[in-house]
Amino acid sequence: MDIKDRRKYEAEDIQVLEGLEAVRKRPGMYIGSTNIEGLHHLVYEVVDNSIDEAMAGYCTDITVEIKPGNVIKVKDNGRGIPVEIHPKVDKPAVEVVMTTLHAGGKFGGEGYKVSGGLHGVGVSVVNALTEWMEVEIAWKDGKVYKQKYERGIPQHTLQVIGSCDGDCTGTTIEFKPDPVIFEKINFEFKVLAQRLKELAFLNKGINIKIIDSREDELKTEKFHYEGGLISFVEYLAQSKKPLHQDPIYIEAEGEEGSLEVAIQYHQGYNTSIYTFANNINTKEGGTHLSGFKSATTRTFNDYARSKGILKDNDDNLSGEDIREGMIAIISVKLAEPQFEGQTKTKLGNSEMRGFVDSAISSFLKTFLEENPKIAKMIVDKALNASRARKAARKARDLTRRKSALTSTALPGKLADCARRKADDTEVYIVEGDSAGGSAKQGRNREFQAILPLKGKILNVEKSRINKILNNDEIRALITAVGTGVGDEFDLNNRRYDRIIIMTDADVDGAHIRTLLLTFFYRYMRPLLENGNIYIAQPPLYKVKKGRREDYVYNDKALQELLEEIGRDRISMQRYKGLGEMNPTQLWDTTMNPDNRILLQVSIEDAIIADETFSILMGDKVAPRRDFIQKHAREVKNLDI
């Protein structure tokens, strides 16, 4: 990556819009939440400033360190935040950037043509939500400057603390999140590493390093991808069987901005499309995704008709058919992105739809003509998907309720609850008829429903939708949940507020949980995103000593209990399955809201989840073996 002239970034490039008063009062408005996601967002915002320097051509190296006490340090070799006095407010520009909302080189100044950041509030919002923050700048005048803040308030004026070579410019920001603001302060290395890996893919040639120095043994990962998006799709496709050898790569520039797209088809059936705007993961898509979908659907249909693969009386292939087995990364960069929502999950710039559509259509039209073998493989796969989709209609109809909540449409094995509204109701998905019988007898019939499943459901990672919908257990599950699947999914139609997976505490039980979670992720993902999926935690042991009875849920708790009550004259039962508990015991330990332990399943990063399900449930053995060997020591709950 070439380093540009660093001299063209001055104090007057910093534009001031407003103050920080509301940030600490309403942090969720600025970072989305005060839970683990909001905590990690602090890091992303600081790193985004370094990435902006990289996109502008001034930065090649970024290092993120998680230090003891969950202190974060981010260092880059960019130009350094300007330190001269800002002409409008008579303060050093860096102090303005660190303490004023919407102050930076992104708002009408010449600092950046393209930038990410959280609506530009970025580092000032992070500063406001930290217990303390220190910024150190190696500036073009050869001096090193430093300033410290506590909860966003400067503790001293900007100080010169040393000197360096004139070419060693850069910014180092160190901070500790405020425990008054955040529910829990414990950064997850793998989550931060995944985001930094994404940024390295999206900005080819940049060097990014993450270090975790909280333990005696350092954890370090380095990311550098000369292939950019091509490397990204190859990484996501590592556990798949490719349909064609090299990814399809599209690059275009126009007045609207720039576009990069990489596409890899595989022999499986799931579609994975990820969109980014100015390096921000637009999880809800937006105009760039709409343009991509319309272009690919139209262009492949036009090609199939021009070659006589589709006849005059044939229906067009649907977009869903054409995208079966597709992994795609869409990255756009534009000067003034418009995002819907504070956390930037959907791109709203209307001009990007036409720009992306035109660029992809033009490229694909030529590509398909010049690569007839690849074109035929993709179209044939789409035709097979179309046939399977039509065959699935009948099976799909069987999963729909005849009317809103009539029992005649529900599976016979479902023991429904008395309450008819979804609010505060729950369904237990139970492994086997024996446990199902105990659960039905032990439940509270007012708000708890029971759906027993026979054995292990189909592995949906390896199956097409028509086969999935013809599976009796999955069809019963879809009907009971009520939302529909795939493109027809409607969260508002769910019949229960909580969907609880309750399986045995053994290897088979863990496998069934994983199969169910794979199904929910691939076909009912909004349930996971909305927090409707839970995992029940049945006890592993029952310990009796005299008149005292204790149920214990893990081996560590067992050792603590035995140390408390002593190991003499005790009787201990190890539960091998739910069926070994009578209805009263099952209610007391696993189903009673006053006593039970439930794990709520969430998705912090869709790319991590997609990769994990693909590796663990896919066809290729080698990636699965490598994954298990790499992560064996850190496993807590492999199935979630």
Legacy VTK file of the C-alpha trace (Angstrom):
# vtk DataFile Version 3.0
C-alpha trace
ASCII
DATASET POLYDATA
POINTS 640 float
0.000 0.000 0.000
1.426 3.408 -0.987
1.745 6.094 1.677
0.454 9.467 0.502
1.731 12.913 1.428
0.850 13.386 5.109
1.006 17.183 5.078
-2.499 17.761 3.692
-4.367 17.219 6.971
-4.646 20.350 9.066
-6.676 21.668 12.011
-9.078 23.513 9.706
-10.055 20.150 8.177
-11.810 19.341 11.466
-15.462 20.433 11.301
-17.357 21.057 14.585
-21.115 20.409 14.745
-22.250 19.848 18.344
-21.383 18.716 21.883
-21.459 15.401 23.785
-24.041 16.099 26.486
-26.489 13.256 25.757
-24.052 10.390 25.191
-23.651 9.204 28.786
-27.359 9.625 29.474
-28.483 7.608 26.443
-25.529 5.463 25.328
-27.796 3.018 23.489
-28.706 5.763 20.981
-25.069 5.966 19.938
-23.625 2.459 20.233
-26.784 0.333 20.035
-26.662 -1.184 23.533
-24.667 -1.359 26.754
-24.244 -5.126 26.599
-21.362 -7.105 25.070
-22.187 -5.859 21.545
-21.995 -2.221 22.617
-18.761 -2.921 24.486
-17.119 -4.341 21.363
-18.500 -1.440 19.337
-16.177 0.890 21.260
-13.199 -0.913 19.754
-14.689 -0.898 16.267
-15.183 2.870 16.391
-11.566 3.573 17.319
-10.289 1.099 14.712
-12.588 2.670 12.095
-10.616 5.923 12.401
-7.419 4.011 11.602
-9.156 2.265 8.695
-10.287 5.661 7.373
-6.620 6.633 7.273
-5.866 3.411 5.388
-8.684 4.023 2.852
-7.318 7.524 2.308
-3.893 5.977 1.598
-2.012 7.129 4.704
-1.877 4.027 6.913
-0.534 0.489 6.435
-0.345 -0.963 9.962
-2.903 -1.209 12.771
-2.400 -3.003 16.095
-5.132 -3.718 18.641
-4.188 -4.988 22.095
-6.497 -6.218 24.867
-4.483 -5.458 28.003
-4.967 -6.713 31.585
-8.059 -5.186 33.169
-9.771 -5.165 29.753
-7.974 -2.015 28.687
-7.873 -1.522 24.918
-4.945 -0.062 22.997
-5.228 0.812 19.284
-2.152 2.017 17.410
-1.761 3.019 13.752
0.895 4.593 11.517
-1.439 7.113 9.899
-0.978 10.865 9.794
-1.931 11.388 13.443
-4.922 13.427 14.591
-4.067 17.126 14.018
-2.650 18.895 17.096
-2.670 22.560 16.003
-5.117 25.012 17.522
-8.529 24.821 15.871
-9.340 28.273 14.465
-12.986 28.325 15.577
-12.805 27.053 19.166
-9.232 27.947 20.153
-8.381 24.437 21.319
-6.048 21.776 19.894
-7.820 19.959 17.069
-7.265 16.589 18.776
-9.131 17.815 21.877
-12.006 18.940 19.666
-12.113 15.527 17.970
-12.018 13.662 21.294
-14.612 15.744 23.148
-17.094 17.035 20.550
-19.802 14.999 18.867
-19.652 15.125 15.044
-16.170 16.643 15.037
-13.716 15.145 12.579
-12.297 15.235 9.094
-15.454 13.543 7.767
-17.906 16.426 7.850
-17.305 18.626 4.846
-13.568 19.068 5.437
-10.825 17.751 3.184
-9.631 15.127 5.682
-11.432 12.157 4.105
-13.310 11.510 0.856
-14.632 8.167 2.166
-14.993 7.117 5.785
-16.749 4.640 8.034
-17.349 5.277 11.702
-20.608 5.331 13.585
-22.356 8.223 11.783
-19.092 10.073 12.397
-19.570 10.231 16.191
-16.847 7.622 16.585
-14.049 8.349 18.995
-15.774 11.179 20.897
-18.621 8.843 21.859
-16.103 6.184 22.902
-14.333 8.793 25.027
-17.586 9.757 26.737
-18.306 6.114 27.637
-14.896 5.291 29.109
-13.603 5.497 32.644
-10.453 6.985 31.151
-8.848 7.445 27.763
-5.371 8.505 26.655
-4.447 9.663 23.164
-0.842 9.819 22.013
0.066 11.360 18.649
3.311 11.272 16.741
2.870 14.384 14.599
4.543 15.588 11.428
6.535 18.222 13.367
8.601 15.423 14.959
7.029 15.805 18.394
4.933 13.328 20.370
1.793 14.710 22.051
-0.432 13.248 24.758
-3.706 14.059 26.489
-5.770 12.153 29.074
-9.544 12.219 29.597
-11.836 10.836 32.272
-15.427 10.121 31.194
-14.826 12.422 28.237
-13.384 15.362 30.215
-9.770 16.467 29.547
-7.580 16.121 32.647
-4.834 18.436 31.360
-3.904 20.420 28.293
-2.273 18.700 25.323
1.336 18.020 26.328
4.532 17.341 24.419
6.049 14.198 25.928
8.874 13.446 23.502
10.092 13.498 19.935
10.454 11.120 17.011
11.574 11.014 13.410
9.365 13.140 11.177
8.198 10.045 9.264
6.965 8.182 12.349
3.511 9.747 12.464
0.543 7.899 13.911
-2.101 7.756 16.639
-2.268 5.550 19.737
-5.502 5.466 21.738
-5.798 3.586 25.012
-9.009 3.353 27.047
-10.914 1.495 29.729
-14.710 1.181 29.316
-16.772 2.694 32.105
-18.262 -0.025 34.378
-21.006 2.432 35.310
-22.227 2.350 31.696
-21.670 -1.265 30.605
-23.350 -4.357 32.031
-20.155 -6.394 31.793
-16.616 -5.520 30.770
-14.932 -8.557 29.261
-13.756 -8.318 25.669
-13.964 -11.508 23.584
-10.797 -12.049 21.572
-12.442 -14.165 18.856
-15.199 -11.590 18.206
-12.757 -8.697 17.887
-10.410 -10.846 15.786
-13.250 -11.692 13.380
-14.076 -8.011 12.812
-10.413 -7.153 12.256
-10.129 -10.061 9.821
-13.124 -8.647 7.904
-11.443 -5.242 7.740
-8.232 -6.803 6.402
-10.240 -8.609 3.708
-12.104 -5.411 2.805
-8.919 -3.320 2.598
-6.451 -5.459 0.691
-2.809 -4.982 1.546
-3.322 -3.567 5.045
-1.586 -5.213 8.029
-3.746 -5.694 11.125
-2.616 -7.392 14.321
-4.555 -8.245 17.469
-2.884 -9.161 20.760
-4.490 -10.463 23.955
-2.094 -9.913 26.862
-4.585 -10.569 29.672
-3.158 -14.036 30.355
0.434 -15.169 30.893
0.432 -16.721 27.428
-0.045 -14.076 24.737
-2.628 -14.646 22.020
-1.765 -13.042 18.693
-3.299 -13.086 15.241
-2.160 -11.206 12.137
-4.295 -10.428 9.095
-3.035 -9.417 5.659
-4.797 -10.283 2.393
-3.443 -9.141 -0.940
-6.443 -10.795 -2.607
-8.991 -8.685 -0.743
-12.553 -9.842 -1.429
-11.334 -12.796 -3.467
-9.492 -14.029 -0.381
-12.650 -13.323 1.649
-14.953 -15.587 -0.394
-12.266 -18.272 -0.595
-12.053 -18.189 3.194
-15.840 -18.487 3.567
-15.931 -21.313 1.009
-13.148 -23.359 2.600
-15.543 -26.012 3.943
-17.588 -26.178 0.710
-17.129 -28.089 -2.552
-16.640 -25.353 -5.188
-18.697 -25.342 -8.387
-15.977 -23.395 -10.227
-12.335 -22.934 -9.337
-11.760 -19.168 -9.227
-14.145 -16.643 -7.661
-15.910 -14.216 -9.972
-14.511 -10.737 -9.234
-16.189 -7.479 -10.250
-14.769 -3.988 -9.760
-16.279 -0.683 -10.895
-16.068 3.048 -10.208
-18.446 5.868 -11.023
-19.719 9.212 -9.775
-21.777 7.324 -7.180
-18.691 5.672 -5.637
-16.805 2.415 -6.061
-17.915 -1.216 -6.065
-16.167 -4.512 -5.398
-17.925 -7.878 -5.599
-16.584 -11.419 -5.251
-18.795 -14.463 -5.936
-18.086 -18.152 -5.390
-20.656 -20.867 -6.132
-20.459 -24.192 -4.290
-22.264 -27.516 -4.617
-24.301 -27.006 -1.435
-27.698 -25.358 -1.098
-27.273 -22.467 1.340
-26.825 -18.857 0.252
-24.433 -16.528 2.080
-24.359 -12.881 0.960
-22.614 -10.213 3.029
-22.780 -6.518 2.215
-20.558 -3.661 3.329
-20.663 0.086 2.852
-17.478 1.976 3.718
-16.309 -1.182 5.562
-19.435 -1.223 7.735
-21.295 -4.541 7.737
-24.781 -3.568 6.519
-26.513 -6.574 8.084
-29.937 -5.556 6.775
-28.650 -5.002 3.251
-29.970 -1.970 1.470
-29.791 -0.454 -2.003
-26.473 -2.111 -2.925
-27.948 -5.546 -2.143
-31.123 -4.734 -4.120
-29.027 -3.773 -7.133
-26.979 -6.966 -6.841
-30.052 -9.199 -6.650
-31.878 -7.573 -9.558
-28.753 -7.665 -11.757
-27.893 -11.322 -11.111
-31.501 -12.501 -11.506
-32.072 -10.636 -14.771
-28.671 -11.391 -16.323
-28.731 -15.138 -15.659
-32.303 -15.406 -17.001
-31.361 -13.425 -20.113
-28.380 -15.709 -20.678
-30.435 -18.902 -20.168
-33.032 -17.718 -22.711
-30.450 -16.550 -25.249
-28.866 -20.016 -25.205
-32.190 -21.850 -25.392
-31.796 -23.367 -21.932
-35.054 -21.679 -20.957
-37.781 -22.072 -23.602
-40.455 -19.518 -24.449
-43.068 -21.252 -22.290
-40.727 -21.790 -19.325
-41.026 -19.670 -16.200
-38.095 -17.452 -15.328
-35.662 -18.706 -12.716
-36.306 -16.966 -9.419
-33.607 -14.974 -7.631
-33.688 -17.627 -4.902
-32.930 -20.330 -7.515
-30.034 -18.384 -9.000
-28.520 -17.622 -5.586
-28.602 -21.238 -4.347
-25.071 -22.246 -3.351
-23.769 -18.687 -3.734
-21.274 -17.009 -1.433
-20.961 -13.309 -2.261
-19.291 -10.273 -0.734
-20.531 -6.861 -1.889
-18.484 -3.845 -0.819
-19.305 -0.270 -1.829
-17.519 2.918 -0.886
-19.176 6.291 -1.247
-18.619 9.848 -0.077
-21.883 10.466 1.777
-23.498 7.183 2.865
-27.043 7.323 4.214
-27.751 4.639 6.789
-31.077 3.656 8.254
-30.863 3.355 12.026
-28.189 4.562 14.450
-26.127 1.396 14.179
-25.854 1.455 10.373
-27.424 -1.810 9.367
-29.038 -0.776 6.074
-27.729 1.406 3.240
-30.285 3.910 1.974
-28.540 5.755 -0.897
-30.957 5.331 -3.811
-28.302 6.004 -6.478
-26.349 2.892 -5.398
-29.132 0.554 -6.550
-28.814 1.612 -10.186
-25.019 1.890 -10.052
-24.568 -1.628 -8.645
-27.218 -3.104 -10.957
-25.624 -1.576 -14.072
-22.042 -2.491 -13.144
-22.828 -6.119 -12.285
-25.127 -6.630 -15.283
-22.485 -5.307 -17.666
-19.726 -7.473 -16.197
-21.776 -10.683 -15.886
-23.119 -10.441 -19.426
-19.562 -10.520 -20.771
-18.331 -13.045 -18.215
-21.042 -15.596 -18.994
-20.405 -15.328 -22.744
-16.656 -15.755 -22.261
-16.973 -18.597 -19.706
-19.695 -20.911 -21.090
-18.712 -23.907 -18.917
-19.059 -21.928 -15.699
-22.250 -20.295 -16.978
-23.800 -23.683 -17.767
-22.889 -25.124 -14.345
-24.510 -22.179 -12.564
-27.642 -22.211 -14.731
-28.003 -26.005 -14.388
-27.731 -25.673 -10.621
-30.398 -22.939 -10.666
-32.672 -25.156 -12.804
-32.327 -27.994 -10.278
-33.088 -25.531 -7.503
-36.179 -24.375 -9.405
-37.450 -27.953 -9.750
-36.827 -28.591 -6.054
-38.610 -25.348 -5.102
-41.688 -26.362 -7.091
-41.622 -29.839 -5.544
-41.384 -28.229 -2.104
-44.609 -26.241 -2.494
-46.784 -29.188 -1.560
-44.707 -30.025 1.485
-44.589 -26.355 2.467
-48.374 -26.122 2.337
-48.583 -28.949 4.869
-46.651 -26.840 7.382
-49.112 -23.950 7.227
-51.929 -23.651 9.726
-55.476 -23.760 8.305
-56.405 -20.817 10.490
-54.657 -18.728 13.096
-54.450 -21.217 15.951
-56.775 -24.111 15.173
-55.572 -27.381 16.633
-56.583 -29.305 13.471
-53.569 -27.846 11.667
-51.091 -28.678 14.437
-49.013 -31.862 14.649
-50.653 -34.615 16.673
-47.588 -35.102 18.888
-47.717 -31.465 20.058
-49.206 -30.979 23.531
-50.264 -27.327 23.195
-50.703 -24.851 26.025
-54.023 -23.292 27.042
-52.965 -19.694 26.406
-53.653 -18.666 22.824
-51.469 -15.538 22.489
-47.742 -15.962 22.020
-46.942 -13.548 24.857
-45.128 -15.312 27.684
-45.728 -18.816 26.301
-43.091 -21.409 25.534
-42.669 -24.691 23.709
-40.179 -27.333 24.805
-38.630 -29.306 21.952
-37.876 -32.561 23.726
-35.692 -35.487 22.687
-37.680 -38.736 22.591
-41.117 -39.951 23.655
-40.000 -40.984 27.153
-38.776 -37.503 28.106
-41.722 -36.040 26.200
-44.122 -38.022 28.414
-42.491 -36.765 31.620
-42.432 -33.199 30.284
-46.134 -33.322 29.340
-47.082 -34.533 32.831
-44.778 -32.131 34.670
-45.421 -28.911 32.741
-47.664 -25.973 33.545
-50.362 -26.469 30.901
-51.368 -22.815 31.014
-48.284 -21.503 29.196
-46.011 -24.490 28.413
-46.320 -26.668 25.293
-44.357 -29.851 24.591
-43.177 -31.101 21.183
-41.366 -34.478 21.348
-39.033 -35.254 18.459
-38.139 -38.753 17.385
-34.362 -39.092 17.284
-32.097 -36.829 15.254
-33.610 -34.474 12.694
-32.232 -34.081 9.178
-28.930 -32.210 8.786
-30.227 -29.245 6.792
-26.690 -28.154 5.884
-26.536 -31.040 3.402
-30.130 -31.000 2.104
-32.282 -29.036 -0.328
-35.488 -27.371 0.830
-37.814 -29.962 -0.771
-36.122 -32.783 1.169
-36.169 -30.718 4.345
-39.891 -29.995 4.058
-40.656 -33.662 3.444
-39.026 -34.634 6.743
-41.785 -35.443 9.280
-39.921 -34.111 12.333
-38.981 -30.831 10.666
-42.488 -30.396 9.279
-43.918 -30.868 12.791
-41.416 -28.325 14.113
-42.253 -25.722 11.448
-45.984 -26.144 12.025
-45.655 -25.865 15.792
-43.513 -22.713 15.632
-45.917 -21.107 13.138
-43.599 -18.588 11.469
-42.983 -20.364 8.176
-39.453 -20.734 6.820
-37.022 -18.997 4.483
-38.464 -16.151 2.414
-41.966 -16.778 3.848
-40.794 -16.379 7.458
-42.864 -13.945 9.541
-41.761 -13.388 13.135
-45.164 -11.972 14.052
-46.781 -15.349 13.355
-44.773 -17.221 15.994
-47.010 -19.234 18.296
-44.658 -19.081 21.293
-42.463 -16.415 22.839
-39.771 -18.881 23.926
-38.655 -21.945 21.967
-36.653 -24.135 24.339
-34.457 -27.023 23.209
-34.392 -29.682 25.945
-32.147 -32.675 25.226
-30.120 -35.186 27.218
-26.811 -34.095 28.714
-24.766 -36.509 26.576
-23.096 -36.626 23.152
-26.327 -37.584 21.340
-28.183 -34.774 23.080
-25.476 -32.276 22.049
-25.713 -33.511 18.447
-29.497 -33.077 18.398
-29.117 -29.536 19.791
-26.607 -28.726 17.048
-28.912 -30.101 14.329
-31.804 -28.025 15.662
-29.681 -24.883 15.938
-28.434 -25.412 12.370
-32.047 -25.611 11.190
-33.073 -22.478 13.107
-30.032 -20.559 11.819
-30.527 -21.502 8.164
-34.327 -21.271 7.928
-35.651 -19.323 10.950
-32.736 -17.047 11.708
-34.825 -14.061 12.935
-35.853 -16.218 15.926
-32.182 -16.331 16.959
-31.673 -12.633 16.237
-34.788 -11.774 18.253
-33.699 -13.884 21.243
-36.551 -16.436 21.041
-34.371 -19.583 21.123
-33.218 -21.075 24.442
-31.422 -24.201 25.629
-32.651 -25.904 28.804
-30.053 -27.033 31.327
-31.149 -30.273 33.028
-29.149 -31.360 36.087
-26.317 -33.860 35.758
-26.478 -35.163 39.331
-28.821 -35.631 42.265
-26.972 -35.678 45.612
-28.621 -36.835 48.852
-27.223 -36.593 52.348
-29.654 -37.293 55.154
-32.774 -35.262 54.485
-30.948 -32.859 52.172
-31.342 -33.177 48.395
-29.416 -31.125 45.841
-29.567 -31.077 42.060
-26.218 -30.221 40.468
-25.812 -28.945 36.897
-22.084 -29.370 36.207
-18.969 -31.057 37.546
-17.520 -27.882 39.061
-20.720 -27.282 41.060
-20.614 -30.924 42.191
-17.117 -30.527 43.619
-18.131 -27.304 45.396
-21.180 -29.030 46.904
-19.155 -32.041 48.090
-16.625 -29.725 49.709
-19.503 -28.015 51.523
-21.426 -31.067 52.772
-18.603 -33.614 52.938
-18.159 -36.814 50.954
-19.165 -39.346 53.562
-22.619 -40.973 53.739
-23.940 -39.447 50.536
-25.870 -41.034 47.694
-25.374 -39.658 44.204
-27.331 -40.286 41.020
-25.906 -39.390 37.597
-28.707 -38.594 35.138
-27.984 -40.126 31.750
-31.172 -38.789 30.160
-34.272 -36.701 30.766
-36.377 -39.870 30.794
-34.756 -40.913 34.092
-36.484 -38.057 35.895
-40.095 -38.317 36.932
-42.474 -35.460 35.998
-42.098 -33.725 39.374
-38.294 -33.816 39.220
-38.271 -32.537 35.635
-40.556 -29.650 36.602
-38.548 -28.761 39.711
-35.144 -28.807 38.002
-35.613 -27.880 34.366
-39.067 -26.406 33.658
-40.073 -24.339 36.689
-39.333 -20.678 35.839
-38.467 -20.049 39.493
-35.687 -22.658 39.567
-34.576 -23.543 36.043
-31.488 -22.430 34.147
-32.007 -21.372 30.525
-29.289 -20.351 28.069
-30.479 -17.777 25.548
-28.937 -18.369 22.122
-27.747 -15.246 20.318
-25.779 -14.375 17.183
-23.155 -11.728 17.777
-21.587 -12.084 14.344
-23.389 -13.730 11.445
-20.154 -14.441 9.555
-18.703 -16.358 12.534
-21.974 -18.299 12.903
-22.177 -19.065 9.175
-18.581 -20.261 9.083
-19.013 -22.423 12.205
-22.196 -24.147 10.995
-20.650 -24.722 7.559
-17.520 -26.290 9.033
-19.158 -28.417 11.719
-22.174 -29.591 9.705
-20.817 -29.537 6.126
-19.346 -32.187 3.836
-15.618 -31.545 4.174
-13.823 -33.431 6.969
-10.464 -31.575 6.945
-11.811 -28.096 7.891
-13.902 -29.694 10.671
-10.852 -31.514 12.060
-8.736 -28.337 11.901
-11.485 -26.314 13.606
-11.808 -28.806 16.475
-8.040 -29.025 16.969
-7.713 -25.230 17.000
-10.603 -24.533 19.390
-10.654 -27.643 21.610
-9.199 -25.898 24.662
-11.606 -22.981 24.585
-14.836 -25.005 24.167
-17.530 -24.284 26.728
-20.665 -25.169 24.784
-19.723 -26.464 21.337
-23.363 -26.651 20.290
-24.074 -22.951 20.855
LINES 1 641
640 0 1 2 3 4 5 6 7 8 9 10 11 12 13 14 15 16 17 18 19 20 21 22 23 24 25 26 27 28 29 30 31 32 33 34 35 36 37 38 39 40 41 42 43 44 45 46 47 48 49 50 51 52 53 54 55 56 57 58 59 60 61 62 63 64 65 66 67 68 69 70 71 72 73 74 75 76 77 78 79 80 81 82 83 84 85 86 87 88 89 90 91 92 93 94 95 96 97 98 99 100 101 102 103 104 105 106 107 108 109 110 111 112 113 114 115 116 117 118 119 120 121 122 123 124 125 126 127 128 129 130 131 132 133 134 135 136 137 138 139 140 141 142 143 144 145 146 147 148 149 150 151 152 153 154 155 156 157 158 159 160 161 162 163 164 165 166 167 168 169 170 171 172 173 174 175 176 177 178 179 180 181 182 183 184 185 186 187 188 189 190 191 192 193 194 195 196 197 198 199 200 201 202 203 204 205 206 207 208 209 210 211 212 213 214 215 216 217 218 219 220 221 222 223 224 225 226 227 228 229 230 231 232 233 234 235 236 237 238 239 240 241 242 243 244 245 246 247 248 249 250 251 252 253 254 255 256 257 258 259 260 261 262 263 264 265 266 267 268 269 270 271 272 273 274 275 276 277 278 279 280 281 282 283 284 285 286 287 288 289 290 291 292 293 294 295 296 297 298 299 300 301 302 303 304 305 306 307 308 309 310 311 312 313 314 315 316 317 318 319 320 321 322 323 324 325 326 327 328 329 330 331 332 333 334 335 336 337 338 339 340 341 342 343 344 345 346 347 348 349 350 351 352 353 354 355 356 357 358 359 360 361 362 363 364 365 366 367 368 369 370 371 372 373 374 375 376 377 378 379 380 381 382 383 384 385 386 387 388 389 390 391 392 393 394 395 396 397 398 399 400 401 402 403 404 405 406 407 408 409 410 411 412 413 414 415 416 417 418 419 420 421 422 423 424 425 426 427 428 429 430 431 432 433 434 435 436 437 438 439 440 441 442 443 444 445 446 447 448 449 450 451 452 453 454 455 456 457 458 459 460 461 462 463 464 465 466 467 468 469 470 471 472 473 474 475 476 477 478 479 480 481 482 483 484 485 486 487 488 489 490 491 492 493 494 495 496 497 498 499 500 501 502 503 504 505 506 507 508 509 510 511 512 513 514 515 516 517 518 519 520 521 522 523 524 525 526 527 528 529 530 531 532 533 534 535 536 537 538 539 540 541 542 543 544 545 546 547 548 549 550 551 552 553 554 555 556 557 558 559 560 561 562 563 564 565 566 567 568 569 570 571 572 573 574 575 576 577 578 579 580 581 582 583 584 585 586 587 588 589 590 591 592 593 594 595 596 597 598 599 600 601 602 603 604 605 606 607 608 609 610 611 612 613 614 615 616 617 618 619 620 621 622 623 624 625 626 627 628 629 630 631 632 633 634 635 636 637 638 639
